[in-house]
Amino acid sequence: MSGKSGSDTLHIAIIGAGIGGLALAIGLSNQNVSFTLYESAAQFSAVGAGIGLGPNALRAMELIDQRFRQMYNQISSGNLTPNKEHIAMEVLYAEDGFGETRGWEPAPFGADCYTRTSAHRRDLLDIMTSLIPKERVHFNKRAKEIKQDVENSKVMITFEDGETIEADAVIGCDGVKSATRQAVLETLYPEQAQAVFSGKYAYRSIVPMKNAQEILGEHAGDAKAFIGHGVNIMTYPISRGTELNVVATKLTNKPWTHPQWTNEVTKEDIVADFAGVADQRIVRLLDWAKPVQWSLWHHPSTPTYYNERICLLGDSAHATTPHQASGAGQCLEDALLMSHILGLVEDASEIPQAFQVYDNIRRPRAQAVVTTSQDCGKLYTFTHPELATDMSKIVANLNRRFLWIWEHDLGMDLELARGQFAALTQKTEGNSFEQPRL
């Protein structure tokens, strides 16, 4: 599916240089589609720490650019114990003793199709930015207003610095607080424009592996899911096994009322959040955390990902909770499909049809990831209405629930997109297209 578009016939404005925006930029470069990437920060920067990727994400990398996958292999980390490459995580109780007094042994979940791999987000973004022409990226450009000129088939972006630019289309990769999402949904589905608080917040820390091993012993070197009443702590190696990434999640029945999506607290507040429900060894891992609560938001319902010539990609379209470790993978799948569809566009008038195909194929799958991730969070906090505290059934559920995400046929998505786009633009006989499959 080689690109046919050129800088004289089609130009795309990408808003946001996170994983989705960077992956799209790499894909468009390889499809010979002209673009400019606008980033609000003064330079490329990584929010967050560790990131885990499933086989679907790795396949998307490879299909976007083989160099991308090869470079990722140089920065990724797996479980440190030999012969655990197909284990996604081992499940333990978060309580004192990690379930030893119950006779509980670490119970793995994973699959033959899965290879444990994770990385520091900073390292991932470094390799992605190396694959993008520097002249295509503009920093300190925060979008203030995005409007469509229907008569002239253009989109205008006004930035906070006062500059206004126009493009044939705008693709918003600007995260959960997306200005692009407002532009897409405010006239169509205004009630769905804002993200929804998931009822959880998290603490994040990166612990030197030497210190983690001193604290956790044998539990430090491999990915672990510590499950407790109203709490969940995930740990896994990053930075080629030299550091341990820790994400400690806390349920709350209160709305998020803080003016920002982060809330500064004290070390004592962190300890209190896990008192009585988590082993003190886990709490010690949070000594390396900034005393900040990161609220977790998602988009459980998004009726459309596009409005004429403005389209959503990544977290701006389908922000999700982290419980299925699939947020970044869905960004990569988005970028793969979008770049290939735009590579088929021969004239800017075909952009709405291209976005329609993207929406038809990507939205059902991505939204299913959002809703099942929230459900998965209930397993990790003993709040699932059916499985409750039954650890054996929880582990059994985890061993099968990821397969539809991991084993998805991305090549078929690309072929389906080609057929749908041809039908919509009347480049082949027929004017109907097959409905996308989950």
Secondary structure as the mmCIF struct_conf table of DSSP 4:
data_model
#
loop_
_struct_conf.conf_type_id
_struct_conf.id
_struct_conf.beg_label_comp_id
_struct_conf.beg_label_asym_id
_struct_conf.beg_label_seq_id
_struct_conf.end_label_comp_id
_struct_conf.end_label_asym_id
_struct_conf.end_label_seq_id
TURN_TY1_P TURN_TY1_P1 SER A 7 THR A 9
STRN STRN1 HIS A 11 ILE A 15
BEND BEND1 GLY A 18 GLY A 18
HELX_RH_AL_P HELX_RH_AL_P1 ILE A 19 ASN A 30
TURN_TY1_P TURN_TY1_P2 GLN A 31 ASN A 32
STRN STRN2 SER A 34 TYR A 38
BEND BEND2 SER A 40 GLN A 43
BEND BEND3 GLY A 48 ALA A 49
STRN STRN3 GLY A 50 GLY A 52
HELX_RH_AL_P HELX_RH_AL_P2 PRO A 55 ILE A 64
HELX_RH_AL_P HELX_RH_AL_P3 GLN A 66 ILE A 75
STRN STRN4 SER A 77 SER A 77
BEND BEND4 LEU A 80 THR A 81
TURN_TY1_P TURN_TY1_P3 PRO A 82 ASN A 83
TURN_TY1_P TURN_TY1_P4 GLU A 85 HIS A 86
STRN STRN5 ILE A 87 TYR A 93
BEND BEND5 ALA A 94 GLU A 95
HELX_RH_3T_P HELX_RH_3T_P1 ASP A 96 ARG A 102
TURN_TY1_P TURN_TY1_P5 GLY A 103 GLY A 103
STRN STRN6 ALA A 107 GLY A 110
TURN_TY1_P TURN_TY1_P6 ASP A 112 CYS A 113
STRN STRN7 SER A 118 HIS A 120
HELX_RH_AL_P HELX_RH_AL_P4 ARG A 121 THR A 129
TURN_TY1_P TURN_TY1_P7 SER A 130 LEU A 131
BEND BEND6 ILE A 132 ILE A 132
HELX_RH_3T_P HELX_RH_3T_P2 LYS A 134 ARG A 136
STRN STRN8 VAL A 137 HIS A 138
BEND BEND7 ASN A 140 ASN A 140
STRN STRN9 ALA A 143 ASP A 149
TURN_TY1_P TURN_TY1_P8 VAL A 150 SER A 153
STRN STRN10 LYS A 154 PHE A 159
TURN_TY1_P TURN_TY1_P9 GLU A 160 ASP A 161
BEND BEND8 GLY A 162 GLY A 162
STRN STRN11 THR A 164 ALA A 167
BEND BEND9 ASP A 168 ASP A 168
STRN STRN12 ALA A 169 GLY A 172
TURN_TY1_P TURN_TY1_P10 VAL A 176 LYS A 177
HELX_RH_AL_P HELX_RH_AL_P5 ALA A 179 LEU A 185
TURN_TY1_P TURN_TY1_P11 GLU A 186 LEU A 188
HELX_RH_3T_P HELX_RH_3T_P3 PRO A 190 GLN A 192
BEND BEND10 ALA A 193 GLN A 194
STRN STRN13 VAL A 196 PRO A 208
HELX_RH_AL_P HELX_RH_AL_P6 MET A 209 LEU A 216
HELX_RH_3T_P HELX_RH_3T_P4 GLY A 217 HIS A 219
BEND BEND11 ALA A 220 ASP A 222
STRN STRN14 LYS A 224 GLY A 228
TURN_TY1_P TURN_TY1_P12 HIS A 229 GLY A 230
STRN STRN15 VAL A 231 ILE A 238
HELX_RH_3T_P HELX_RH_3T_P5 SER A 239 GLY A 241
TURN_TY1_P TURN_TY1_P13 THR A 242 THR A 242
STRN STRN16 GLU A 243 LEU A 251
BEND BEND12 ASN A 253 LYS A 254
BEND BEND13 HIS A 258 TRP A 261
STRN STRN17 THR A 262 GLU A 264
HELX_RH_AL_P HELX_RH_AL_P7 LYS A 267 PHE A 274
TURN_TY1_P TURN_TY1_P14 ALA A 275 VAL A 277
BEND BEND14 ALA A 278 ALA A 278
HELX_RH_AL_P HELX_RH_AL_P8 GLN A 280 LEU A 285
HELX_RH_3T_P HELX_RH_3T_P6 LEU A 286 TRP A 288
BEND BEND15 ALA A 289 ALA A 289
BEND BEND16 PRO A 291 PRO A 291
STRN STRN18 VAL A 292 HIS A 298
BEND BEND17 PRO A 300 PRO A 300
BEND BEND18 PRO A 303 PRO A 303
BEND BEND19 TYR A 305 TYR A 305
STRN STRN19 TYR A 306 ASN A 307
TURN_TY1_P TURN_TY1_P15 GLU A 308 ARG A 309
STRN STRN20 ILE A 310 LEU A 312
TURN_TY1_P TURN_TY1_P16 GLY A 314 GLY A 314
HELX_RH_AL_P HELX_RH_AL_P9 ASP A 315 HIS A 318
HELX_RH_3T_P HELX_RH_3T_P7 PRO A 322 GLN A 324
BEND BEND20 ALA A 325 ALA A 325
HELX_RH_AL_P HELX_RH_AL_P10 GLY A 327 LEU A 342
TURN_TY1_P TURN_TY1_P17 GLY A 343 LEU A 344
BEND BEND21 ASP A 347 ASP A 347
HELX_RH_3T_P HELX_RH_3T_P8 ALA A 348 GLU A 350
HELX_RH_AL_P HELX_RH_AL_P11 ILE A 351 TYR A 380
TURN_TY1_P TURN_TY1_P18 THR A 381 PHE A 382
TURN_TY1_P TURN_TY1_P19 PRO A 385 THR A 389
HELX_RH_AL_P HELX_RH_AL_P12 MET A 391 ARG A 401
TURN_TY1_P TURN_TY1_P20 PHE A 402 PHE A 402
HELX_RH_AL_P HELX_RH_AL_P13 LEU A 403 TRP A 406
TURN_TY1_P TURN_TY1_P21 GLU A 407 GLU A 407
HELX_RH_AL_P HELX_RH_AL_P14 LEU A 410 LEU A 424
TURN_TY1_P TURN_TY1_P22 THR A 425 GLN A 426
BEND BEND22 LYS A 427 GLU A 429
BEND BEND23 ASN A 431 ASN A 431
HELX_LH_PP_P HELX_LH_PP_P1 GLU A 434 PRO A 436
#
